[in-house]
Amino acid sequence: MISGAKKIGGTTGSGEPIRFEVSSAEDLSGISDNSIDLITAATAAHWFNMPTFWARAAQVLKPGGSVGLWTYKSTGVADSVPNAEAIQAALDTIRKENLAPYTLPGNLLSRELYGDLILPWTADPIVAGFDKENFFRTEWGTGTEGALPGGELLAGGYPEADMDTIEAMMGTASPIVRWREANKEKVGTEQDIVRMMRREIERLLHEAGVEKGKEIVKGSASGVLLLVKKGGG
């Protein structure tokens, strides 16, 4: 990805060449102190060492610069899908009974929409320099007061997908990846965790009158955006 971006190149709004660096979030190597306006991370901060990240962000941001962190979670099956409630219950049961040992604290942080994500003022030690009074948090699709509609989370809305696509998408979830690493002999068989989930979806769709070969599922999602501003701007 970085190699391709370097080939494309480009310039900033002020005419400076765009520079691409590879670094951990905690190092942010190659960036001078007090030199950038924005740090953003999409569906990644739940894997950061947050106290170390905040300390480094405080160094490289200009006064008044911001950190923008967002994540989302699949909240399951859209209400418009036939037998949606039963499908959701079946998937939740499979996840609870089979995937709990493969679900890490980072997965839970994302699933809980960063409710317990460490912020500069909750870090140990506290990271000075950020403006707690202007902290901004907004949610999509959670149904809570002030949350934006879920359709605004993903451009174009959550797509409909056939069962082959659903199976491929579910296979990218990190708890499932870990399950498959621990159960290599079952991968690709009817005992594969993803295949089990697929078969339950198909069974319940058929139960609701959907014809075999015409199984289409639409998901739903919720998300959150956090904006943390460095003081002095």
Biotite code that builds the C-alpha atoms (Angstrom):
import biotite.structure as struc

atoms = struc.array([
    struc.Atom([0.000, 0.000, 0.000], chain_id="A", res_id=1, res_name="MET", atom_name="CA", element="C"),
    struc.Atom([2.721, 2.465, 0.987], chain_id="A", res_id=2, res_name="ILE", atom_name="CA", element="C"),
    struc.Atom([4.757, 1.472, -2.061], chain_id="A", res_id=3, res_name="SER", atom_name="CA", element="C"),
    struc.Atom([1.790, 2.220, -4.313], chain_id="A", res_id=4, res_name="GLY", atom_name="CA", element="C"),
    struc.Atom([1.129, 5.540, -2.580], chain_id="A", res_id=5, res_name="ALA", atom_name="CA", element="C"),
    struc.Atom([4.758, 6.598, -3.060], chain_id="A", res_id=6, res_name="LYS", atom_name="CA", element="C"),
    struc.Atom([4.507, 5.873, -6.785], chain_id="A", res_id=7, res_name="LYS", atom_name="CA", element="C"),
    struc.Atom([1.405, 8.036, -7.058], chain_id="A", res_id=8, res_name="ILE", atom_name="CA", element="C"),
    struc.Atom([3.059, 10.832, -5.097], chain_id="A", res_id=9, res_name="GLY", atom_name="CA", element="C"),
    struc.Atom([1.318, 14.192, -4.958], chain_id="A", res_id=10, res_name="GLY", atom_name="CA", element="C"),
    struc.Atom([1.597, 17.462, -3.079], chain_id="A", res_id=11, res_name="THR", atom_name="CA", element="C"),
    struc.Atom([-0.112, 19.056, -0.099], chain_id="A", res_id=12, res_name="THR", atom_name="CA", element="C"),
    struc.Atom([-2.372, 22.096, -0.334], chain_id="A", res_id=13, res_name="GLY", atom_name="CA", element="C"),
    struc.Atom([0.671, 24.283, 0.326], chain_id="A", res_id=14, res_name="SER", atom_name="CA", element="C"),
    struc.Atom([2.620, 22.629, -2.507], chain_id="A", res_id=15, res_name="GLY", atom_name="CA", element="C"),
    struc.Atom([4.897, 20.467, -0.412], chain_id="A", res_id=16, res_name="GLU", atom_name="CA", element="C"),
    struc.Atom([5.483, 16.879, -1.575], chain_id="A", res_id=17, res_name="PRO", atom_name="CA", element="C"),
    struc.Atom([3.493, 14.259, 0.327], chain_id="A", res_id=18, res_name="ILE", atom_name="CA", element="C"),
    struc.Atom([5.756, 12.058, 2.429], chain_id="A", res_id=19, res_name="ARG", atom_name="CA", element="C"),
    struc.Atom([4.935, 8.498, 3.454], chain_id="A", res_id=20, res_name="PHE", atom_name="CA", element="C"),
    struc.Atom([6.491, 6.843, 6.493], chain_id="A", res_id=21, res_name="GLU", atom_name="CA", element="C"),
    struc.Atom([5.976, 3.443, 8.119], chain_id="A", res_id=22, res_name="VAL", atom_name="CA", element="C"),
    struc.Atom([5.989, 3.534, 11.907], chain_id="A", res_id=23, res_name="SER", atom_name="CA", element="C"),
    struc.Atom([4.175, 2.211, 14.936], chain_id="A", res_id=24, res_name="SER", atom_name="CA", element="C"),
    struc.Atom([1.537, 4.491, 16.434], chain_id="A", res_id=25, res_name="ALA", atom_name="CA", element="C"),
    struc.Atom([3.627, 4.792, 19.573], chain_id="A", res_id=26, res_name="GLU", atom_name="CA", element="C"),
    struc.Atom([6.770, 5.921, 17.728], chain_id="A", res_id=27, res_name="ASP", atom_name="CA", element="C"),
    struc.Atom([5.419, 8.163, 14.950], chain_id="A", res_id=28, res_name="LEU", atom_name="CA", element="C"),
    struc.Atom([8.997, 8.202, 13.723], chain_id="A", res_id=29, res_name="SER", atom_name="CA", element="C"),
    struc.Atom([10.116, 10.686, 11.115], chain_id="A", res_id=30, res_name="GLY", atom_name="CA", element="C"),
    struc.Atom([7.781, 13.422, 12.388], chain_id="A", res_id=31, res_name="ILE", atom_name="CA", element="C"),
    struc.Atom([9.182, 16.583, 13.941], chain_id="A", res_id=32, res_name="SER", atom_name="CA", element="C"),
    struc.Atom([7.791, 17.978, 17.179], chain_id="A", res_id=33, res_name="ASP", atom_name="CA", element="C"),
    struc.Atom([4.996, 20.560, 16.876], chain_id="A", res_id=34, res_name="ASN", atom_name="CA", element="C"),
    struc.Atom([4.741, 19.971, 13.131], chain_id="A", res_id=35, res_name="SER", atom_name="CA", element="C"),
    struc.Atom([1.371, 18.436, 12.223], chain_id="A", res_id=36, res_name="ILE", atom_name="CA", element="C"),
    struc.Atom([-2.282, 19.436, 12.494], chain_id="A", res_id=37, res_name="ASP", atom_name="CA", element="C"),
    struc.Atom([-4.030, 16.081, 12.631], chain_id="A", res_id=38, res_name="LEU", atom_name="CA", element="C"),
    struc.Atom([-3.431, 12.464, 13.628], chain_id="A", res_id=39, res_name="ILE", atom_name="CA", element="C"),
    struc.Atom([-6.178, 10.059, 12.660], chain_id="A", res_id=40, res_name="THR", atom_name="CA", element="C"),
    struc.Atom([-6.634, 6.327, 13.100], chain_id="A", res_id=41, res_name="ALA", atom_name="CA", element="C"),
    struc.Atom([-9.497, 4.254, 11.720], chain_id="A", res_id=42, res_name="ALA", atom_name="CA", element="C"),
    struc.Atom([-10.527, 1.078, 13.582], chain_id="A", res_id=43, res_name="THR", atom_name="CA", element="C"),
    struc.Atom([-7.025, 0.710, 15.033], chain_id="A", res_id=44, res_name="ALA", atom_name="CA", element="C"),
    struc.Atom([-6.647, 2.594, 18.336], chain_id="A", res_id=45, res_name="ALA", atom_name="CA", element="C"),
    struc.Atom([-7.920, -0.391, 20.345], chain_id="A", res_id=46, res_name="HIS", atom_name="CA", element="C"),
    struc.Atom([-4.575, -2.083, 19.595], chain_id="A", res_id=47, res_name="TRP", atom_name="CA", element="C"),
    struc.Atom([-2.416, 0.904, 20.617], chain_id="A", res_id=48, res_name="PHE", atom_name="CA", element="C"),
    struc.Atom([-0.494, 1.358, 23.850], chain_id="A", res_id=49, res_name="ASN", atom_name="CA", element="C"),
    struc.Atom([-2.603, 4.444, 24.494], chain_id="A", res_id=50, res_name="MET", atom_name="CA", element="C"),
    struc.Atom([-0.533, 6.195, 27.227], chain_id="A", res_id=51, res_name="PRO", atom_name="CA", element="C"),
    struc.Atom([2.565, 5.953, 25.026], chain_id="A", res_id=52, res_name="THR", atom_name="CA", element="C"),
    struc.Atom([0.607, 7.035, 21.960], chain_id="A", res_id=53, res_name="PHE", atom_name="CA", element="C"),
    struc.Atom([-0.835, 10.104, 23.701], chain_id="A", res_id=54, res_name="TRP", atom_name="CA", element="C"),
    struc.Atom([2.585, 11.150, 24.989], chain_id="A", res_id=55, res_name="ALA", atom_name="CA", element="C"),
    struc.Atom([4.028, 10.994, 21.465], chain_id="A", res_id=56, res_name="ARG", atom_name="CA", element="C"),
    struc.Atom([0.984, 12.701, 19.936], chain_id="A", res_id=57, res_name="ALA", atom_name="CA", element="C"),
    struc.Atom([1.433, 15.591, 22.363], chain_id="A", res_id=58, res_name="ALA", atom_name="CA", element="C"),
    struc.Atom([4.963, 16.038, 21.038], chain_id="A", res_id=59, res_name="GLN", atom_name="CA", element="C"),
    struc.Atom([4.301, 16.004, 17.291], chain_id="A", res_id=60, res_name="VAL", atom_name="CA", element="C"),
    struc.Atom([1.011, 17.943, 17.151], chain_id="A", res_id=61, res_name="LEU", atom_name="CA", element="C"),
    struc.Atom([1.022, 21.689, 16.681], chain_id="A", res_id=62, res_name="LYS", atom_name="CA", element="C"),
    struc.Atom([-0.757, 23.705, 19.381], chain_id="A", res_id=63, res_name="PRO", atom_name="CA", element="C"),
    struc.Atom([-4.444, 23.364, 18.565], chain_id="A", res_id=64, res_name="GLY", atom_name="CA", element="C"),
    struc.Atom([-3.873, 20.201, 16.540], chain_id="A", res_id=65, res_name="GLY", atom_name="CA", element="C"),
    struc.Atom([-6.221, 17.246, 16.932], chain_id="A", res_id=66, res_name="SER", atom_name="CA", element="C"),
    struc.Atom([-6.325, 13.477, 17.234], chain_id="A", res_id=67, res_name="VAL", atom_name="CA", element="C"),
    struc.Atom([-9.294, 11.843, 15.505], chain_id="A", res_id=68, res_name="GLY", atom_name="CA", element="C"),
    struc.Atom([-10.063, 8.209, 16.350], chain_id="A", res_id=69, res_name="LEU", atom_name="CA", element="C"),
    struc.Atom([-13.018, 6.251, 15.017], chain_id="A", res_id=70, res_name="TRP", atom_name="CA", element="C"),
    struc.Atom([-14.232, 2.723, 15.021], chain_id="A", res_id=71, res_name="THR", atom_name="CA", element="C"),
    struc.Atom([-17.373, 0.796, 14.228], chain_id="A", res_id=72, res_name="TYR", atom_name="CA", element="C"),
    struc.Atom([-18.934, -2.520, 15.017], chain_id="A", res_id=73, res_name="LYS", atom_name="CA", element="C"),
    struc.Atom([-21.314, -4.684, 13.104], chain_id="A", res_id=74, res_name="SER", atom_name="CA", element="C"),
    struc.Atom([-24.475, -4.648, 15.161], chain_id="A", res_id=75, res_name="THR", atom_name="CA", element="C"),
    struc.Atom([-25.743, -7.637, 13.276], chain_id="A", res_id=76, res_name="GLY", atom_name="CA", element="C"),
    struc.Atom([-28.548, -8.335, 10.855], chain_id="A", res_id=77, res_name="VAL", atom_name="CA", element="C"),
    struc.Atom([-30.736, -5.521, 9.542], chain_id="A", res_id=78, res_name="ALA", atom_name="CA", element="C"),
    struc.Atom([-34.391, -5.648, 10.543], chain_id="A", res_id=79, res_name="ASP", atom_name="CA", element="C"),
    struc.Atom([-35.395, -5.878, 6.875], chain_id="A", res_id=80, res_name="SER", atom_name="CA", element="C"),
    struc.Atom([-33.858, -9.376, 6.552], chain_id="A", res_id=81, res_name="VAL", atom_name="CA", element="C"),
    struc.Atom([-36.440, -12.184, 6.874], chain_id="A", res_id=82, res_name="PRO", atom_name="CA", element="C"),
    struc.Atom([-36.256, -13.863, 10.302], chain_id="A", res_id=83, res_name="ASN", atom_name="CA", element="C"),
    struc.Atom([-33.684, -11.243, 11.373], chain_id="A", res_id=84, res_name="ALA", atom_name="CA", element="C"),
    struc.Atom([-34.253, -11.644, 15.112], chain_id="A", res_id=85, res_name="GLU", atom_name="CA", element="C"),
    struc.Atom([-33.767, -15.422, 15.021], chain_id="A", res_id=86, res_name="ALA", atom_name="CA", element="C"),
    struc.Atom([-30.680, -15.113, 12.805], chain_id="A", res_id=87, res_name="ILE", atom_name="CA", element="C"),
    struc.Atom([-29.141, -12.572, 15.174], chain_id="A", res_id=88, res_name="GLN", atom_name="CA", element="C"),
    struc.Atom([-29.827, -14.772, 18.191], chain_id="A", res_id=89, res_name="ALA", atom_name="CA", element="C"),
    struc.Atom([-28.254, -17.792, 16.493], chain_id="A", res_id=90, res_name="ALA", atom_name="CA", element="C"),
    struc.Atom([-25.120, -15.858, 15.516], chain_id="A", res_id=91, res_name="LEU", atom_name="CA", element="C"),
    struc.Atom([-24.793, -14.410, 19.024], chain_id="A", res_id=92, res_name="ASP", atom_name="CA", element="C"),
    struc.Atom([-25.014, -17.908, 20.506], chain_id="A", res_id=93, res_name="THR", atom_name="CA", element="C"),
    struc.Atom([-22.325, -19.299, 18.194], chain_id="A", res_id=94, res_name="ILE", atom_name="CA", element="C"),
    struc.Atom([-20.029, -16.360, 18.974], chain_id="A", res_id=95, res_name="ARG", atom_name="CA", element="C"),
    struc.Atom([-20.563, -16.717, 22.719], chain_id="A", res_id=96, res_name="LYS", atom_name="CA", element="C"),
    struc.Atom([-20.040, -20.474, 22.788], chain_id="A", res_id=97, res_name="GLU", atom_name="CA", element="C"),
    struc.Atom([-17.154, -20.693, 20.312], chain_id="A", res_id=98, res_name="ASN", atom_name="CA", element="C"),
    struc.Atom([-15.339, -17.365, 19.988], chain_id="A", res_id=99, res_name="LEU", atom_name="CA", element="C"),
    struc.Atom([-15.083, -16.041, 23.555], chain_id="A", res_id=100, res_name="ALA", atom_name="CA", element="C"),
    struc.Atom([-11.600, -17.585, 24.117], chain_id="A", res_id=101, res_name="PRO", atom_name="CA", element="C"),
    struc.Atom([-10.366, -15.905, 20.922], chain_id="A", res_id=102, res_name="TYR", atom_name="CA", element="C"),
    struc.Atom([-11.735, -12.439, 21.713], chain_id="A", res_id=103, res_name="THR", atom_name="CA", element="C"),
    struc.Atom([-9.072, -10.056, 23.056], chain_id="A", res_id=104, res_name="LEU", atom_name="CA", element="C"),
    struc.Atom([-9.456, -6.859, 25.116], chain_id="A", res_id=105, res_name="PRO", atom_name="CA", element="C"),
    struc.Atom([-8.872, -4.821, 21.941], chain_id="A", res_id=106, res_name="GLY", atom_name="CA", element="C"),
    struc.Atom([-11.826, -6.519, 20.270], chain_id="A", res_id=107, res_name="ASN", atom_name="CA", element="C"),
    struc.Atom([-13.991, -5.635, 23.258], chain_id="A", res_id=108, res_name="LEU", atom_name="CA", element="C"),
    struc.Atom([-12.853, -1.991, 23.211], chain_id="A", res_id=109, res_name="LEU", atom_name="CA", element="C"),
    struc.Atom([-13.929, -1.678, 19.594], chain_id="A", res_id=110, res_name="SER", atom_name="CA", element="C"),
    struc.Atom([-17.148, -3.603, 20.182], chain_id="A", res_id=111, res_name="ARG", atom_name="CA", element="C"),
    struc.Atom([-17.984, -1.215, 23.041], chain_id="A", res_id=112, res_name="GLU", atom_name="CA", element="C"),
    struc.Atom([-17.298, 1.778, 20.761], chain_id="A", res_id=113, res_name="LEU", atom_name="CA", element="C"),
    struc.Atom([-14.300, 3.016, 22.749], chain_id="A", res_id=114, res_name="TYR", atom_name="CA", element="C"),
    struc.Atom([-16.328, 3.640, 25.905], chain_id="A", res_id=115, res_name="GLY", atom_name="CA", element="C"),
    struc.Atom([-13.303, 2.611, 27.994], chain_id="A", res_id=116, res_name="ASP", atom_name="CA", element="C"),
    struc.Atom([-10.532, 3.742, 25.643], chain_id="A", res_id=117, res_name="LEU", atom_name="CA", element="C"),
    struc.Atom([-7.724, 5.427, 27.594], chain_id="A", res_id=118, res_name="ILE", atom_name="CA", element="C"),
    struc.Atom([-7.685, 9.191, 26.975], chain_id="A", res_id=119, res_name="LEU", atom_name="CA", element="C"),
    struc.Atom([-4.891, 11.638, 27.908], chain_id="A", res_id=120, res_name="PRO", atom_name="CA", element="C"),
    struc.Atom([-6.587, 12.566, 31.195], chain_id="A", res_id=121, res_name="TRP", atom_name="CA", element="C"),
    struc.Atom([-7.335, 8.942, 32.143], chain_id="A", res_id=122, res_name="THR", atom_name="CA", element="C"),
    struc.Atom([-3.862, 7.621, 31.298], chain_id="A", res_id=123, res_name="ALA", atom_name="CA", element="C"),
    struc.Atom([-1.445, 6.568, 34.006], chain_id="A", res_id=124, res_name="ASP", atom_name="CA", element="C"),
    struc.Atom([0.464, 8.788, 34.185], chain_id="A", res_id=125, res_name="PRO", atom_name="CA", element="C"),
    struc.Atom([-1.820, 11.562, 32.903], chain_id="A", res_id=126, res_name="ILE", atom_name="CA", element="C"),
    struc.Atom([-0.610, 13.053, 29.604], chain_id="A", res_id=127, res_name="VAL", atom_name="CA", element="C"),
    struc.Atom([-0.665, 16.835, 29.898], chain_id="A", res_id=128, res_name="ALA", atom_name="CA", element="C"),
    struc.Atom([-1.318, 19.287, 27.098], chain_id="A", res_id=129, res_name="GLY", atom_name="CA", element="C"),
    struc.Atom([-4.706, 18.139, 25.786], chain_id="A", res_id=130, res_name="PHE", atom_name="CA", element="C"),
    struc.Atom([-7.925, 20.104, 26.096], chain_id="A", res_id=131, res_name="ASP", atom_name="CA", element="C"),
    struc.Atom([-10.360, 17.965, 28.061], chain_id="A", res_id=132, res_name="LYS", atom_name="CA", element="C"),
    struc.Atom([-13.048, 20.669, 27.990], chain_id="A", res_id=133, res_name="GLU", atom_name="CA", element="C"),
    struc.Atom([-13.282, 20.488, 24.186], chain_id="A", res_id=134, res_name="ASN", atom_name="CA", element="C"),
    struc.Atom([-13.294, 16.697, 23.922], chain_id="A", res_id=135, res_name="PHE", atom_name="CA", element="C"),
    struc.Atom([-15.800, 15.610, 21.260], chain_id="A", res_id=136, res_name="PHE", atom_name="CA", element="C"),
    struc.Atom([-17.532, 12.249, 20.962], chain_id="A", res_id=137, res_name="ARG", atom_name="CA", element="C"),
    struc.Atom([-20.311, 11.409, 18.531], chain_id="A", res_id=138, res_name="THR", atom_name="CA", element="C"),
    struc.Atom([-22.010, 8.104, 17.763], chain_id="A", res_id=139, res_name="GLU", atom_name="CA", element="C"),
    struc.Atom([-23.824, 6.667, 14.759], chain_id="A", res_id=140, res_name="TRP", atom_name="CA", element="C"),
    struc.Atom([-26.569, 4.092, 14.778], chain_id="A", res_id=141, res_name="GLY", atom_name="CA", element="C"),
    struc.Atom([-26.567, 3.367, 18.512], chain_id="A", res_id=142, res_name="THR", atom_name="CA", element="C"),
    struc.Atom([-30.050, 4.626, 19.234], chain_id="A", res_id=143, res_name="GLY", atom_name="CA", element="C"),
    struc.Atom([-28.782, 6.755, 22.119], chain_id="A", res_id=144, res_name="THR", atom_name="CA", element="C"),
    struc.Atom([-29.831, 10.361, 22.552], chain_id="A", res_id=145, res_name="GLU", atom_name="CA", element="C"),
    struc.Atom([-27.993, 12.623, 20.108], chain_id="A", res_id=146, res_name="GLY", atom_name="CA", element="C"),
    struc.Atom([-26.585, 9.761, 18.021], chain_id="A", res_id=147, res_name="ALA", atom_name="CA", element="C"),
    struc.Atom([-26.652, 10.212, 14.255], chain_id="A", res_id=148, res_name="LEU", atom_name="CA", element="C"),
    struc.Atom([-28.562, 7.761, 12.037], chain_id="A", res_id=149, res_name="PRO", atom_name="CA", element="C"),
    struc.Atom([-26.659, 4.555, 11.351], chain_id="A", res_id=150, res_name="GLY", atom_name="CA", element="C"),
    struc.Atom([-26.941, 5.113, 7.597], chain_id="A", res_id=151, res_name="GLY", atom_name="CA", element="C"),
    struc.Atom([-24.520, 8.023, 7.922], chain_id="A", res_id=152, res_name="GLU", atom_name="CA", element="C"),
    struc.Atom([-21.742, 5.754, 9.215], chain_id="A", res_id=153, res_name="LEU", atom_name="CA", element="C"),
    struc.Atom([-20.912, 4.057, 5.922], chain_id="A", res_id=154, res_name="LEU", atom_name="CA", element="C"),
    struc.Atom([-21.159, 5.958, 2.630], chain_id="A", res_id=155, res_name="ALA", atom_name="CA", element="C"),
    struc.Atom([-23.939, 4.410, 0.580], chain_id="A", res_id=156, res_name="GLY", atom_name="CA", element="C"),
    struc.Atom([-25.224, 2.412, 3.541], chain_id="A", res_id=157, res_name="GLY", atom_name="CA", element="C"),
    struc.Atom([-24.475, -1.142, 4.569], chain_id="A", res_id=158, res_name="TYR", atom_name="CA", element="C"),
    struc.Atom([-24.514, -3.289, 1.407], chain_id="A", res_id=159, res_name="PRO", atom_name="CA", element="C"),
    struc.Atom([-26.578, -6.389, 0.780], chain_id="A", res_id=160, res_name="GLU", atom_name="CA", element="C"),
    struc.Atom([-24.509, -9.520, 0.183], chain_id="A", res_id=161, res_name="ALA", atom_name="CA", element="C"),
    struc.Atom([-24.962, -13.113, -0.925], chain_id="A", res_id=162, res_name="ASP", atom_name="CA", element="C"),
    struc.Atom([-23.840, -15.996, 1.259], chain_id="A", res_id=163, res_name="MET", atom_name="CA", element="C"),
    struc.Atom([-20.437, -16.454, -0.406], chain_id="A", res_id=164, res_name="ASP", atom_name="CA", element="C"),
    struc.Atom([-19.669, -12.794, 0.309], chain_id="A", res_id=165, res_name="THR", atom_name="CA", element="C"),
    struc.Atom([-21.001, -13.043, 3.861], chain_id="A", res_id=166, res_name="ILE", atom_name="CA", element="C"),
    struc.Atom([-18.805, -16.081, 4.530], chain_id="A", res_id=167, res_name="GLU", atom_name="CA", element="C"),
    struc.Atom([-15.732, -14.284, 3.173], chain_id="A", res_id=168, res_name="ALA", atom_name="CA", element="C"),
    struc.Atom([-16.463, -11.143, 5.223], chain_id="A", res_id=169, res_name="MET", atom_name="CA", element="C"),
    struc.Atom([-16.987, -13.053, 8.474], chain_id="A", res_id=170, res_name="MET", atom_name="CA", element="C"),
    struc.Atom([-13.676, -14.819, 7.926], chain_id="A", res_id=171, res_name="GLY", atom_name="CA", element="C"),
    struc.Atom([-11.763, -11.526, 8.265], chain_id="A", res_id=172, res_name="THR", atom_name="CA", element="C"),
    struc.Atom([-12.804, -10.913, 11.899], chain_id="A", res_id=173, res_name="ALA", atom_name="CA", element="C"),
    struc.Atom([-9.763, -11.323, 14.157], chain_id="A", res_id=174, res_name="SER", atom_name="CA", element="C"),
    struc.Atom([-11.441, -13.691, 16.697], chain_id="A", res_id=175, res_name="PRO", atom_name="CA", element="C"),
    struc.Atom([-12.368, -15.956, 13.780], chain_id="A", res_id=176, res_name="ILE", atom_name="CA", element="C"),
    struc.Atom([-8.841, -15.748, 12.388], chain_id="A", res_id=177, res_name="VAL", atom_name="CA", element="C"),
    struc.Atom([-7.527, -16.869, 15.794], chain_id="A", res_id=178, res_name="ARG", atom_name="CA", element="C"),
    struc.Atom([-10.117, -19.662, 15.992], chain_id="A", res_id=179, res_name="TRP", atom_name="CA", element="C"),
    struc.Atom([-9.015, -20.920, 12.588], chain_id="A", res_id=180, res_name="ARG", atom_name="CA", element="C"),
    struc.Atom([-5.356, -20.806, 13.585], chain_id="A", res_id=181, res_name="GLU", atom_name="CA", element="C"),
    struc.Atom([-6.211, -23.010, 16.576], chain_id="A", res_id=182, res_name="ALA", atom_name="CA", element="C"),
    struc.Atom([-8.466, -25.342, 14.562], chain_id="A", res_id=183, res_name="ASN", atom_name="CA", element="C"),
    struc.Atom([-6.637, -25.714, 11.267], chain_id="A", res_id=184, res_name="LYS", atom_name="CA", element="C"),
    struc.Atom([-8.065, -29.180, 10.634], chain_id="A", res_id=185, res_name="GLU", atom_name="CA", element="C"),
    struc.Atom([-11.612, -27.775, 10.569], chain_id="A", res_id=186, res_name="LYS", atom_name="CA", element="C"),
    struc.Atom([-10.992, -24.848, 8.237], chain_id="A", res_id=187, res_name="VAL", atom_name="CA", element="C"),
    struc.Atom([-12.983, -25.196, 5.023], chain_id="A", res_id=188, res_name="GLY", atom_name="CA", element="C"),
    struc.Atom([-15.095, -28.076, 6.386], chain_id="A", res_id=189, res_name="THR", atom_name="CA", element="C"),
    struc.Atom([-18.631, -28.042, 7.731], chain_id="A", res_id=190, res_name="GLU", atom_name="CA", element="C"),
    struc.Atom([-17.081, -27.740, 11.211], chain_id="A", res_id=191, res_name="GLN", atom_name="CA", element="C"),
    struc.Atom([-15.465, -24.410, 10.327], chain_id="A", res_id=192, res_name="ASP", atom_name="CA", element="C"),
    struc.Atom([-16.908, -21.713, 12.607], chain_id="A", res_id=193, res_name="ILE", atom_name="CA", element="C"),
    struc.Atom([-17.770, -19.508, 9.627], chain_id="A", res_id=194, res_name="VAL", atom_name="CA", element="C"),
    struc.Atom([-19.447, -22.383, 7.795], chain_id="A", res_id=195, res_name="ARG", atom_name="CA", element="C"),
    struc.Atom([-21.496, -23.120, 10.913], chain_id="A", res_id=196, res_name="MET", atom_name="CA", element="C"),
    struc.Atom([-22.648, -19.495, 11.000], chain_id="A", res_id=197, res_name="MET", atom_name="CA", element="C"),
    struc.Atom([-23.446, -19.557, 7.299], chain_id="A", res_id=198, res_name="ARG", atom_name="CA", element="C"),
    struc.Atom([-25.539, -22.706, 7.604], chain_id="A", res_id=199, res_name="ARG", atom_name="CA", element="C"),
    struc.Atom([-27.554, -21.223, 10.462], chain_id="A", res_id=200, res_name="GLU", atom_name="CA", element="C"),
    struc.Atom([-28.258, -18.081, 8.440], chain_id="A", res_id=201, res_name="ILE", atom_name="CA", element="C"),
    struc.Atom([-29.326, -20.160, 5.445], chain_id="A", res_id=202, res_name="GLU", atom_name="CA", element="C"),
    struc.Atom([-31.513, -22.439, 7.568], chain_id="A", res_id=203, res_name="ARG", atom_name="CA", element="C"),
    struc.Atom([-33.352, -19.545, 9.161], chain_id="A", res_id=204, res_name="LEU", atom_name="CA", element="C"),
    struc.Atom([-33.800, -17.742, 5.854], chain_id="A", res_id=205, res_name="LEU", atom_name="CA", element="C"),
    struc.Atom([-35.284, -20.902, 4.348], chain_id="A", res_id=206, res_name="HIS", atom_name="CA", element="C"),
    struc.Atom([-37.524, -21.206, 7.395], chain_id="A", res_id=207, res_name="GLU", atom_name="CA", element="C"),
    struc.Atom([-38.824, -17.721, 6.581], chain_id="A", res_id=208, res_name="ALA", atom_name="CA", element="C"),
    struc.Atom([-39.614, -18.710, 2.985], chain_id="A", res_id=209, res_name="GLY", atom_name="CA", element="C"),
    struc.Atom([-36.467, -17.554, 1.174], chain_id="A", res_id=210, res_name="VAL", atom_name="CA", element="C"),
    struc.Atom([-35.650, -19.867, -1.730], chain_id="A", res_id=211, res_name="GLU", atom_name="CA", element="C"),
    struc.Atom([-32.398, -21.794, -1.784], chain_id="A", res_id=212, res_name="LYS", atom_name="CA", element="C"),
    struc.Atom([-29.834, -19.922, -3.876], chain_id="A", res_id=213, res_name="GLY", atom_name="CA", element="C"),
    struc.Atom([-31.530, -16.570, -3.255], chain_id="A", res_id=214, res_name="LYS", atom_name="CA", element="C"),
    struc.Atom([-30.232, -15.942, 0.264], chain_id="A", res_id=215, res_name="GLU", atom_name="CA", element="C"),
    struc.Atom([-29.338, -12.262, 0.627], chain_id="A", res_id=216, res_name="ILE", atom_name="CA", element="C"),
    struc.Atom([-28.371, -10.634, 3.924], chain_id="A", res_id=217, res_name="VAL", atom_name="CA", element="C"),
    struc.Atom([-28.031, -6.979, 4.840], chain_id="A", res_id=218, res_name="LYS", atom_name="CA", element="C"),
    struc.Atom([-26.089, -6.033, 7.926], chain_id="A", res_id=219, res_name="GLY", atom_name="CA", element="C"),
    struc.Atom([-26.262, -3.018, 10.208], chain_id="A", res_id=220, res_name="SER", atom_name="CA", element="C"),
    struc.Atom([-23.499, -1.131, 11.977], chain_id="A", res_id=221, res_name="ALA", atom_name="CA", element="C"),
    struc.Atom([-22.890, 1.480, 14.643], chain_id="A", res_id=222, res_name="SER", atom_name="CA", element="C"),
    struc.Atom([-19.829, 3.616, 15.174], chain_id="A", res_id=223, res_name="GLY", atom_name="CA", element="C"),
    struc.Atom([-18.138, 6.373, 17.104], chain_id="A", res_id=224, res_name="VAL", atom_name="CA", element="C"),
    struc.Atom([-15.782, 9.294, 16.439], chain_id="A", res_id=225, res_name="LEU", atom_name="CA", element="C"),
    struc.Atom([-13.535, 10.789, 19.124], chain_id="A", res_id=226, res_name="LEU", atom_name="CA", element="C"),
    struc.Atom([-11.764, 14.134, 18.658], chain_id="A", res_id=227, res_name="LEU", atom_name="CA", element="C"),
    struc.Atom([-9.124, 15.168, 21.170], chain_id="A", res_id=228, res_name="VAL", atom_name="CA", element="C"),
    struc.Atom([-7.519, 18.584, 20.778], chain_id="A", res_id=229, res_name="LYS", atom_name="CA", element="C"),
    struc.Atom([-4.095, 19.711, 21.928], chain_id="A", res_id=230, res_name="LYS", atom_name="CA", element="C"),
    struc.Atom([-4.239, 22.929, 23.887], chain_id="A", res_id=231, res_name="GLY", atom_name="CA", element="C"),
    struc.Atom([-2.640, 26.206, 22.921], chain_id="A", res_id=232, res_name="GLY", atom_name="CA", element="C"),
    struc.Atom([-4.306, 26.733, 19.548], chain_id="A", res_id=233, res_name="GLY", atom_name="CA", element="C"),
])
